[in-house]
Structure formats: structure tokens, C-alpha cells
Amino acid sequence: MSEDIKSLSDLETVADTPEVAAEAVAAPREPVRDDLGRSYATGKRKDAVARVWIKPGSGKVVVNGKAMDAYFARPVLQMILRQPFQVAGVEDQFDVNATVKGGGLSGQAGAVKHGISKALQIYEPALRGALKAAGFLTRDSRVVERKKYGKRKARRSFQFSKR
């Protein structure tokens, strides 16, 4: 834009030009994949941080070198890991390799789920709408509240004794 805009009418004429209208339309997102055809994302939940790689495959999930069933023994945690694939409608189409550190099992499962969701959206941008509507791309920012002095825990007081 080499023209100087000094009044509202100038702004309207510039806004009506087709070049500006073409710039305003966002370009569709491009899939991001490495040389091996994988997409990478980092997922977080509580104190857990998961590094997740996904690639097309048979639906095998490996967490810290172990199968999902061995690492997350509770069925609820396995269900949490499968949710992004079910919402996106791509069950048993991607292999997942994840390394997760910190936190407990529940936080680690949430971190891997967050990483899988982000990696799916990076691998296939068309899946973003379904994953975002389900709330899987949002980092759950709830963490443990710090302990305060003069308290037994973050909010719990010591037992009061009148006598």
C-alpha cells in the first residue's frame, strides 16, 4: 500500500480493493511432518510433560518404551488416551510413540492425551475442528495450590482447640 490514508473515505476505497481482501482470507494450515512422516507435539497436564510422535500405522501406542496396556494399567487411563482418536474418527490409523515425565499416572495420561490431540491436528489440520470442539487442544491449567504458612495444607487449618 503506497497510498497514504488520511480520511475515512480513503480507508473505504483501500478496503474495497481486491488485493487487500485476498490478504484478509487466512491461508489453510499446512500439515507438518518430518522426514519419517511423523508429527510431533508436546502435551502437558499438572506436573507431567509428554513428548508425542504420531505416524500412520495400526493403532499401536507406546509410552516410555512400554505398551499402553502395560504402562497405564487402569482402563480409565487407557480410555483417556483413546479419546482424541475417537473424536477425530481415526481409530487404529495412527501409531503413537510417547515419552512422559513428571506427575502421577493420571496427570501423565492427560499429558499424553493433550500431546496426541495436538499432534493429530498438526498431522491433519482438517481434524482441528472436532478436537477443538471437544476441548482436547486446550491445556488444562489447573495445578496444585501451594501450601501457605500457618496452615496445614493450602487451605486446611490446624485443628482448633478452645481449651
C-alpha positions as CSV (number, residue, x, y, z in Angstrom):
1,M,0.0,0.0,0.0
2,S,1.8,3.0,-1.2
3,E,-1.2,5.3,-0.7
4,D,-1.5,7.5,2.4
5,I,-4.8,7.1,4.2
6,K,-5.8,10.4,5.8
7,S,-9.6,10.2,5.9
8,L,-12.4,7.6,6.3
9,S,-13.2,7.7,2.5
10,D,-9.6,6.9,1.7
11,L,-9.8,3.9,4.0
12,E,-13.1,2.7,2.4
13,T,-11.5,2.8,-1.1
14,V,-8.4,0.9,0.0
15,A,-10.6,-1.7,1.8
16,D,-12.6,-2.3,-1.4
17,T,-9.6,-3.2,-3.4
18,P,-9.3,-6.9,-4.2
19,E,-5.6,-7.2,-3.1
20,V,-6.5,-6.3,0.5
21,A,-9.5,-8.7,0.5
22,A,-7.3,-11.6,-0.7
23,E,-4.8,-10.9,2.1
24,A,-7.5,-10.9,4.8
25,V,-8.5,-14.5,3.9
26,A,-6.4,-16.8,6.0
27,A,-4.4,-19.5,4.2
28,P,-5.4,-23.0,5.1
29,R,-3.0,-24.7,7.5
30,E,-0.3,-26.9,6.1
31,P,0.4,-30.3,7.6
32,V,3.8,-30.5,9.4
33,R,5.7,-33.8,9.1
34,D,9.3,-34.8,9.5
35,D,11.4,-37.0,7.1
36,L,9.9,-40.2,8.6
37,G,6.3,-39.0,8.1
38,R,5.8,-38.2,11.8
39,S,4.2,-35.2,13.5
40,Y,5.5,-34.1,16.9
41,A,3.7,-32.3,19.8
42,T,4.2,-31.6,23.5
43,G,1.3,-32.2,25.9
44,K,1.1,-31.0,29.5
45,R,-1.1,-31.7,32.4
46,K,-0.5,-30.9,36.1
47,D,3.3,-31.6,36.5
48,A,3.5,-34.1,33.7
49,V,5.1,-33.3,30.3
50,A,4.7,-35.7,27.3
51,R,6.6,-35.6,24.1
52,V,4.4,-37.3,21.4
53,W,5.2,-38.5,17.9
54,I,2.4,-39.9,15.7
55,K,2.7,-41.6,12.3
56,P,0.3,-43.7,10.1
57,G,0.0,-47.2,11.3
58,S,-2.1,-49.9,13.0
59,G,-3.0,-48.0,16.2
60,K,-0.1,-49.2,18.4
61,V,0.5,-46.9,21.4
62,V,3.9,-47.0,23.1
63,V,4.6,-44.9,26.3
64,N,8.1,-44.8,27.7
65,G,9.0,-47.9,25.8
66,K,6.1,-50.0,27.1
67,A,2.7,-50.8,25.5
68,M,-0.1,-48.6,26.6
69,D,-1.8,-51.5,28.4
70,A,1.4,-52.2,30.5
71,Y,2.1,-48.5,31.3
72,F,-1.4,-47.4,32.0
73,A,-3.0,-50.5,33.7
74,R,-6.3,-48.8,34.7
75,P,-8.9,-49.0,31.9
76,V,-9.9,-45.3,32.7
77,L,-6.5,-44.1,31.7
78,Q,-6.4,-46.2,28.5
79,M,-9.8,-44.7,27.6
80,I,-8.4,-41.2,28.2
81,L,-5.7,-41.9,25.6
82,R,-8.1,-43.3,23.0
83,Q,-10.5,-40.2,23.2
84,P,-8.7,-38.0,20.7
85,F,-8.8,-40.7,18.0
86,Q,-12.5,-41.5,18.7
87,V,-13.5,-37.8,18.4
88,A,-11.4,-37.3,15.3
89,G,-12.7,-40.6,13.8
90,V,-9.3,-42.0,13.1
91,E,-9.2,-45.0,15.4
92,D,-6.4,-47.6,14.7
93,Q,-5.0,-45.4,11.9
94,F,-2.0,-43.9,13.8
95,D,0.9,-45.3,15.8
96,V,1.9,-43.2,18.8
97,N,5.3,-43.1,20.5
98,A,5.4,-41.0,23.7
99,T,7.8,-40.2,26.4
100,V,6.3,-38.7,29.5
101,K,8.0,-37.4,32.7
102,G,6.7,-35.9,36.0
103,G,3.5,-36.1,37.9
104,G,1.4,-39.2,38.6
105,L,-0.3,-41.6,36.3
106,S,-3.5,-39.5,35.9
107,G,-1.5,-36.4,35.0
108,Q,0.7,-38.4,32.6
109,A,-2.4,-39.8,30.9
110,G,-3.8,-36.3,30.5
111,A,-0.5,-35.0,29.1
112,V,-0.2,-37.8,26.5
113,K,-3.9,-37.1,25.5
114,H,-3.1,-33.4,25.1
115,G,0.0,-34.3,23.0
116,I,-1.8,-36.8,20.8
117,S,-4.5,-34.2,20.1
118,K,-2.0,-31.5,19.2
119,A,0.0,-33.9,17.0
120,L,-3.2,-35.1,15.2
121,Q,-4.1,-31.5,14.5
122,I,-0.5,-30.8,13.2
123,Y,-0.5,-34.0,11.1
124,E,-4.0,-33.4,9.6
125,P,-5.3,-29.8,10.0
126,A,-8.8,-30.9,8.9
127,L,-9.2,-32.7,12.3
128,R,-8.7,-29.4,14.3
129,G,-12.4,-28.5,14.4
130,A,-13.5,-31.8,16.0
131,L,-10.6,-31.8,18.5
132,K,-11.1,-28.1,19.5
133,A,-14.9,-28.6,19.9
134,A,-14.1,-31.5,22.3
135,G,-11.7,-29.2,24.2
136,F,-8.7,-31.5,23.7
137,L,-6.4,-28.8,22.3
138,T,-6.7,-26.6,25.4
139,R,-4.0,-27.1,28.1
140,D,-5.8,-27.8,31.4
141,S,-4.0,-25.2,33.5
142,R,-5.2,-26.5,36.9
143,V,-2.3,-27.3,39.2
144,V,-1.9,-28.0,42.9
145,E,-2.2,-24.9,45.0
146,R,0.9,-24.0,47.1
147,K,0.9,-24.6,50.9
148,K,0.6,-21.4,52.9
149,Y,2.4,-20.7,56.2
150,G,0.2,-21.0,59.3
151,K,-1.9,-23.7,57.6
152,R,-1.6,-27.5,57.5
153,K,-2.1,-27.6,53.7
154,A,-3.0,-25.0,51.1
155,R,-6.3,-24.1,52.9
156,R,-6.7,-26.6,55.7
157,S,-6.1,-25.1,59.1
158,F,-4.6,-26.8,62.1
159,Q,-7.3,-28.3,64.5
160,F,-8.6,-25.6,66.8
161,S,-8.7,-26.4,70.5
162,K,-10.7,-24.0,72.7
163,R,-9.2,-25.5,76.0
